[in-house]
């Protein structure tokens, strides 16, 4: 809540009537003459996304052909908030999720987490952001 009980205004404030957009701040691209109804519809779609996806929307859109496609797959996007690189994701998969099973401590030093992270990146679609790593389904 803001001071005096006022709510913070949404960046997705509804637009009422505009003939053309020349200067705007939206987390997605629109055409200069996109109908206002379409802008409002897209804004509503963004507001329905989880907050972590909203925060990195422009980065994640590179994996999808449209905002609509991203929204369709939003439930499938996996966020690794404590990972800053693919090597971190490899550590997470191997150590936390035990994707390779139980690994004895004496063998742990022989694992090449960096190479495994590169392989993960080649096998799937990952986006590294300032707020962690996101895995986007195909």
C-alpha positions as CSV (number, residue, x, y, z in Angstrom):
1,X,0.0,0.0,0.0
2,X,1.1,3.5,-0.7
3,X,0.8,6.5,1.7
4,X,-2.7,7.4,2.8
5,X,-4.1,4.0,1.9
6,X,-3.7,4.5,-1.8
7,X,-2.7,1.5,-3.9
8,X,0.3,1.6,-6.1
9,X,-0.8,2.3,-9.7
10,X,-0.3,-0.6,-12.0
11,X,2.0,-0.2,-15.0
12,X,-0.8,-1.9,-16.9
13,X,-3.2,1.1,-16.4
14,X,-6.1,0.7,-18.7
15,X,-6.1,3.0,-21.7
16,X,-9.4,4.5,-22.7
17,X,-9.0,6.3,-26.0
18,X,-5.9,6.9,-28.0
19,X,-5.6,7.2,-31.8
20,X,-1.9,6.3,-32.0
21,X,0.9,5.3,-29.6
22,X,4.1,7.2,-30.1
23,X,5.7,7.1,-26.6
24,X,4.7,4.3,-24.2
25,X,6.1,2.0,-21.5
26,X,4.9,-1.5,-21.8
27,X,6.8,-4.8,-21.2
28,X,6.0,-5.9,-24.7
29,X,6.0,-4.4,-28.2
30,X,3.0,-2.9,-29.9
31,X,2.5,-1.2,-33.2
32,X,1.9,2.5,-33.4
33,X,-1.7,1.9,-34.5
34,X,-2.6,-1.2,-32.3
35,X,-6.2,-0.8,-31.3
36,X,-6.7,0.2,-27.7
37,X,-8.9,-2.8,-27.1
38,X,-5.9,-5.0,-28.1
39,X,-3.5,-3.1,-25.8
40,X,-5.9,-3.6,-22.9
41,X,-6.3,-7.3,-23.7
42,X,-2.5,-7.8,-23.8
43,X,-2.1,-5.8,-20.5
44,X,-4.7,-8.0,-18.8
45,X,-2.8,-11.1,-20.0
46,X,0.4,-9.8,-18.5
47,X,-1.3,-8.9,-15.2
48,X,-2.4,-12.6,-15.0
49,X,1.1,-13.9,-15.2
50,X,3.2,-14.8,-12.1
51,X,5.2,-11.9,-10.8
52,X,8.6,-13.5,-11.5
53,X,7.6,-13.8,-15.2
54,X,6.2,-10.3,-15.3
55,X,9.6,-9.0,-14.0
56,X,11.5,-10.6,-16.9
57,X,8.8,-10.5,-19.6
58,X,10.9,-8.8,-22.2
59,X,13.7,-11.3,-21.7
60,X,11.4,-14.3,-21.9
61,X,9.5,-13.1,-24.9
62,X,12.6,-13.9,-27.0
63,X,11.7,-17.6,-26.6
64,X,8.1,-17.2,-28.0
65,X,6.6,-16.0,-31.2
66,X,4.1,-13.8,-29.3
67,X,2.9,-12.7,-25.9
68,X,-0.1,-15.0,-26.3
69,X,2.2,-18.0,-26.8
70,X,4.2,-17.1,-23.7
71,X,0.9,-16.8,-21.7
72,X,-0.2,-20.3,-22.9
73,X,3.0,-21.8,-21.7
74,X,3.5,-19.7,-18.5
75,X,2.6,-22.7,-16.2
76,X,5.4,-24.7,-17.8
77,X,8.1,-22.0,-17.3
78,X,10.5,-23.0,-14.5
79,X,12.3,-20.3,-12.6
80,X,15.5,-21.1,-10.8
81,X,15.8,-17.8,-8.7
82,X,19.0,-18.7,-7.0
83,X,20.9,-19.6,-10.2
84,X,22.9,-17.0,-12.0
85,X,24.4,-19.2,-14.7
86,X,24.0,-22.6,-16.3
87,X,26.7,-23.9,-14.0
88,X,24.5,-23.0,-11.1
89,X,21.6,-24.8,-12.7
90,X,23.8,-27.9,-13.1
91,X,24.8,-27.7,-9.4
92,X,21.1,-27.4,-8.6
93,X,20.1,-30.4,-10.7
94,X,22.9,-32.7,-9.5
95,X,23.2,-31.7,-5.9
96,X,19.7,-30.6,-4.9
97,X,17.5,-32.6,-7.2
98,X,19.9,-35.5,-7.4
99,X,19.2,-35.9,-11.1
100,X,22.2,-38.3,-11.3
101,X,21.2,-40.1,-8.2
102,X,23.2,-40.2,-4.9
103,X,26.8,-39.2,-5.6
104,X,29.4,-40.2,-3.0
105,X,31.4,-37.2,-1.8
106,X,34.7,-38.8,-3.0
107,X,33.4,-38.6,-6.6
108,X,31.8,-35.2,-6.4
109,X,35.1,-33.4,-7.3
110,X,35.2,-35.2,-10.6
111,X,31.9,-33.8,-11.9
112,X,32.3,-31.1,-14.5
113,X,29.3,-28.9,-13.6
114,X,30.2,-26.3,-16.2
115,X,30.1,-28.9,-19.1
116,X,26.9,-30.3,-17.7
117,X,25.4,-26.8,-17.6
118,X,26.3,-26.3,-21.3
119,X,24.7,-29.6,-22.2
120,X,21.5,-28.6,-20.4
121,X,21.5,-25.4,-22.3
122,X,21.8,-27.2,-25.6
123,X,19.1,-29.7,-24.7
124,X,16.5,-27.2,-23.6
125,X,15.7,-23.4,-23.7
126,X,17.1,-21.4,-20.8
127,X,17.1,-17.7,-20.3
128,X,19.6,-16.1,-17.9
129,X,18.3,-12.9,-16.3
130,X,19.2,-10.6,-13.4
131,X,16.6,-12.5,-11.3
132,X,17.7,-16.0,-12.0
133,X,17.5,-18.5,-14.8
134,X,14.3,-19.5,-16.5
135,X,13.7,-22.7,-18.4
136,X,11.1,-22.3,-21.2
137,X,9.4,-25.3,-22.8
138,X,9.5,-25.8,-26.5
